[in-house]
Amino acid sequence: MSKAVVLLSGGLDSATVMALVGSEGYEIYALSFDYGQRHRVEIESARKLAQSYGALHVVVPLPSVSFQGSSLTTKELSVPKREKLGEGIPNTYVPARNTVFLSFALGFGETVGAFDIFIGANSIDYSGYPDCRYEYLTAYEQMANLALKETVEGRAKVKIHAPLLSLTKAEIVALGLSLGVDYSITHSCYDPDEEGRACARCDSCAIRLRAFAENNVVDPAPYRY
Amino acid sequence: MSKAVVLLSGGLDSATVMALVGSEGYEIYALSFDYGQRHRVEIESARKLAQSYGALHVVVPLPSVSFQGSSLTTKELSVPKREKLGEGIPNTYVPARNTVFLSFALGFGETVGAFDIFIGANSIDYSGYPDCRYEYLTAYEQMANLALKETVEGRAKVKIHAPLLSLTKAEIVALGLSLGVDYSITHSCYDPDEEGRACARCDSCAIRLRAFAENNVVDPAPYRY
């Protein structure tokens, strides 16, 4: 059985990726990161998702020093509301986030013998993050294959899989629904309340709600409309 | 004043890089990593070095999950002694170590506005690590420039500096001595005793001792010969 590392945030995209990877019969190693994000409730979603797909789940506590200056990790910045959608890279951008996440996946993957790394990056209907683009992911893969003992000695090849990259958010939801994803346990909101309910107003909520609406399905996740 | 991030292990190479960066007038942000390495005493060396060059020093505690299967982090594997020198990639190899370190430097660097990243990687007289080669570092730099908001929007350019890459270990020691590096506070041994004294027998000690001998200088670091 082939092994895969799945970057599992607990959100809509990574839940859909988990379902895809599960349907392809991989032995799954799921990685989640606790990096001081406001929406840490997503880690609990990740835990439930990993369990439902029989994945080995590791939560990596990252020191907050690496991820400062983002509204996702700093109380002084407020998460932008939907009127700002589409105006360049928003302040929810976290410096080098996917680079750090993929690098842990790379090291952990080599340790367990998994070189297929899955990430829910998505360049359509996205928030404008540079590390969610095809050019970036391709460059990462090239670098990765020069970095590891197993690849340099010719026994393995790292493949960064981003199966959602060119799907619209509505297409992702449609795919997930066809794979039976339980979206009620996923979490996407950047600014949840203390009970973990989504705000329905941040970029992430706005994009998600529109995608469900386009599928004529009510989003089953909890909101504080 | 330009800002630089220096990956500072506390060893001979990174101490020499610190001296070089200091001589070039950068404002220095030094990053060290606590990843469960046996030779954690090197972090204390890093602290002293950072202080002596007026650098802001951050020690990043990394979860050990990322770095398993190496003799540097696992008690079950023994550090190879010098008779093995030069036979391929040794078991002191740590999966994706420089990739993880550089990725933290990238995120931290963008946060503080530092895009010149210095690493003491060295491809001559080295231990055969794939992530210490020119091809790898070049690929990393290309990826990095596609990853960050500041670079993608054209306000900065990431440069991965590896000034020791094509120097022999003896040339590195000569350079450091000319820059006044206090090598007595550096630590290179993979297998120190409880007092932090170097073993004089592991790859790292063997390479270091030979380099000092070639400079006709006695290595001032403490050994348990």
Interface residues (C-beta under 8 A of the other chain):
Chain A: V58 V60 P61 L62 P63 V65 S66 F67 Q68 G69 G88 I89 Y93 V94 P95 A96 R97 N98 T99 V100 L102 S103 F104 L106 G107 F108 G109 E110 T111 P130 D131 R133 E135 Y136 A139 Y140 Q142 M143 A144 L146 A147 L148 K149 T151 V152 E153
Chain B: V58 V60 P61 L62 P63 V65 S66 F67 Q68 G69 G88 I89 Y93 V94 P95 A96 R97 N98 T99 V100 L102 S103 F104 L106 G107 F108 G109 E110 T111 P130 D131 R133 E135 Y136 A139 Y140 Q142 M143 A144 L146 A147 L148 K149 T151 V152 E153
